[in-house]
């Protein structure tokens, strides 16, 4: 029996059996993730919410953290990056942490994408916006952006427009608020379209979809206001 155990353990001393490795408990809920992050040094966050936000993987405001549920099973170094993203003392450290977070592969291929339908009476406006998307693509992005569906929504109330990232099952799309067009006019609507195209450019270049330095730099390059929120002048 001793010989069989020796063969099984190779060169290890059979009288010194290795202790079993301690396996960390799984992270299955928002509370589990918050506990894990606090073990890694998170101190300023008291609440965590899981999301399926396709555009923002990790965000925080005050003491509340929002994390895409795909990060539950992420390795320790990614969880450490989330802590640094929140608690980092320097801009360089937070920027490096953000890159590590963005680089972590989350499979979005099978997640449903909410599609806001364009009403029949708004199809003409949507077609004009699609034509403008093609013109802006050629003029400001060297024609490298993928064609996307441009929709008009009468349900959008608090936002002027929105870019939805695509996946292997469906392409991205841009939605523009009908109320925005009615209240602020065509020129401001085109400004919003171009704003969302900068987000499309971020997405297609593997960058975080946000209003950070990269967004602001590209926004200035294409000639639009880099502010995340714009107070457009009323038409008329």
C-alpha positions in Angstrom: 0.0 0.0 0.0 2.9 2.3 0.8 4.4 1.6 -2.6 1.1 2.4 -4.3 0.8 5.7 -2.4 4.4 6.6 -3.3 3.6 6.0 -7.0 0.5 8.1 -6.7 2.3 11.1 -5.0 5.4 10.9 -7.1 8.3 12.4 -5.2 6.2 13.6 -2.3 6.9 12.1 1.1 3.9 9.7 1.6 4.1 10.4 5.3 3.5 14.2 4.7 0.1 14.3 2.9 -0.6 17.7 1.4 -3.4 19.7 3.0 -6.4 20.2 0.8 -6.5 23.7 -0.9 -8.9 26.1 0.7 -11.5 27.0 -1.9 -13.0 30.5 -1.7 -16.8 30.6 -1.4 -18.6 31.3 -4.6 -19.9 34.8 -5.5 -23.5 34.4 -6.6 -25.3 37.5 -5.4 -24.8 41.3 -5.1 -24.2 40.8 -1.3 -21.6 38.1 -2.0 -19.8 40.4 -4.5 -19.8 43.3 -2.1 -18.4 41.1 0.7 -15.6 39.9 -1.7 -14.8 43.5 -2.7 -14.6 44.6 0.9 -12.2 41.8 1.7 -10.1 43.2 -1.1 -10.0 46.7 0.4 -13.3 48.4 -0.7 -14.3 50.8 2.1 -16.5 53.6 0.7 -19.2 51.5 -0.8 -22.1 50.2 1.3 -24.5 48.9 -1.3 -24.1 46.9 -4.5 -26.6 46.3 -7.3 -26.3 43.9 -10.2 -27.3 45.0 -13.6 -27.4 43.9 -17.2 -26.5 47.4 -18.5 -24.7 46.6 -21.8 -23.0 49.9 -22.0 -21.6 50.5 -18.5 -20.1 47.5 -16.9 -19.2 49.1 -13.5 -20.3 52.5 -12.1 -20.7 54.1 -8.7 -22.2 57.1 -7.2 -21.7 58.0 -3.6 -21.8 54.8 -1.6 -23.7 52.8 -4.2 -22.0 50.5 -6.7 -23.6 49.0 -9.9 -21.9 46.1 -11.5 -22.8 43.9 -14.5 -23.7 40.4 -13.3 -21.1 38.9 -15.6 -18.5 40.0 -13.0 -19.8 37.7 -10.4 -17.5 34.9 -11.7 -14.6 37.1 -12.5 -11.2 36.2 -11.1 -9.6 38.0 -8.1 -7.5 40.4 -10.2 -10.7 41.7 -11.9 -12.4 42.2 -8.5 -9.2 44.0 -7.3 -9.5 46.2 -10.4 -13.0 47.1 -9.4 -11.8 48.1 -6.0 -9.0 50.3 -7.5 -11.5 51.8 -10.0 -13.5 53.0 -7.0 -10.8 53.6 -4.4 -7.7 54.4 -6.5 -5.6 57.3 -5.3 -4.3 58.3 -8.7 -5.8 58.9 -12.1 -3.3 56.5 -13.6 -4.3 53.7 -11.2 -8.0 54.2 -11.9 -7.3 54.3 -15.6 -5.4 51.0 -15.5 -8.1 49.4 -13.4 -10.7 50.5 -15.9 -8.8 48.9 -18.8 -8.6 45.7 -16.8 -12.3 45.8 -16.2 -13.1 46.5 -19.9 -10.8 43.8 -21.0 -12.5 41.1 -19.0 -14.6 39.1 -21.5 -18.3 39.0 -20.7 -20.4 37.1 -23.1 -23.3 39.3 -24.2 -24.2 37.3 -27.2 -27.3 35.8 -25.8 -28.6 38.7 -23.7 -31.7 40.2 -25.1 -31.5 43.8 -26.4 -34.5 46.0 -25.8 -35.7 47.4 -29.1 -37.8 50.6 -29.0 -39.9 50.5 -32.1 -40.3 53.4 -34.5 -44.0 54.3 -35.0 -45.1 54.3 -38.7 -45.7 58.1 -38.6 -42.0 58.6 -37.5 -40.5 56.4 -40.2 -39.7 59.4 -42.4 -37.7 61.1 -39.5 -35.9 57.8 -38.8 -34.9 57.5 -42.5 -33.6 61.1 -42.5 -31.5 60.3 -39.4 -30.2 57.1 -41.1 -29.1 59.2 -44.1 -27.4 61.6 -41.8 -25.6 58.8 -40.0 -24.1 57.7 -43.3 -23.0 61.2 -44.1 -21.5 61.8 -40.6 -19.8 58.4 -40.8 -18.0 59.4 -44.1 -17.3 63.0 -42.9 -16.1 62.5 -39.3 -15.2 58.8 -39.0 -13.6 58.0 -42.4 -16.5 55.6 -43.1 -15.3 53.0 -40.6 -18.4 52.8 -38.4 -20.8 49.9 -39.1 -24.3 50.7 -40.4 -26.8 50.7 -37.6 -30.5 51.0 -37.3 -31.6 54.5 -36.2 -34.9 54.5 -34.4 -37.2 57.2 -33.2 -38.8 56.7 -29.8 -41.8 58.5 -28.3 -41.2 56.7 -25.0 -37.9 58.4 -24.2 -38.5 61.3 -21.8 -35.4 61.9 -19.8 -32.8 61.3 -22.5 -32.2 62.9 -25.9 -30.7 59.8 -27.5 -29.1 56.5 -26.7 -26.6 54.1 -28.3 -27.2 50.4 -27.6 -24.2 48.2 -28.1 -24.6 45.2 -30.4 -23.5 41.7 -30.0 -23.0 38.6 -32.2 -26.8 38.1 -32.4 -27.8 41.7 -33.2 -26.1 44.9 -34.4 -26.0 48.1 -32.4 -28.5 50.8 -32.8 -29.1 54.4 -32.1 -32.4 55.7 -30.7 -33.4 59.4 -30.8 -36.1 61.0 -28.7 -39.1 62.2 -30.7 -39.8 64.8 -28.1 -36.2 66.1 -28.5 -36.8 66.6 -32.2 -40.1 68.3 -31.7 -38.9 70.6 -28.9 -35.4 71.5 -30.1 -35.4 71.1 -33.8 -33.4 69.3 -36.5 -30.0 70.9 -35.9 -30.0 69.9 -32.2 -31.2 66.4 -33.2 -28.3 66.0 -35.5 -26.0 67.1 -32.7 -27.4 64.3 -30.5 -27.1 61.8 -33.4 -23.4 62.7 -33.7 -23.0 62.4 -29.9 -24.4 58.8 -30.0 -22.1 58.0 -33.0 -19.1 58.9 -30.8 -20.4 56.2 -28.4 -20.7 53.8 -31.3 -17.1 54.7 -32.2 -16.0 53.9 -28.6 -17.9 50.6 -28.7 -16.5 49.5 -32.0 -12.9 50.3 -30.9 -13.2 48.2 -27.7 -13.4 51.2 -25.4 -15.7 51.8 -22.4 -18.9 53.6 -23.4 -18.7 56.6 -21.2 -18.2 60.4 -21.2 -14.5 60.2 -20.1 -11.4 61.8 -21.6 -11.5 59.6 -24.8 -15.1 60.6 -25.4 -14.5 64.3 -24.9 -11.4 64.3 -27.1 -13.3 62.5 -30.0 -16.3 64.8 -29.5 -14.2 67.9 -29.9 -12.6 66.3 -33.0 -16.0 65.8 -34.7 -17.1 69.3 -33.6 -19.7 68.7 -30.9 -20.1 69.7 -27.3 -18.2 67.1 -25.2 -20.5 67.6 -22.2 -22.4 64.4 -21.1 -25.5 66.6 -20.7 -26.5 69.3 -23.1 -29.1 72.0 -22.6 -30.2 72.6 -26.2 -31.7 75.9 -27.3 -35.4 75.7 -28.3 -36.2 75.7 -31.9 -37.9 78.8 -33.3 
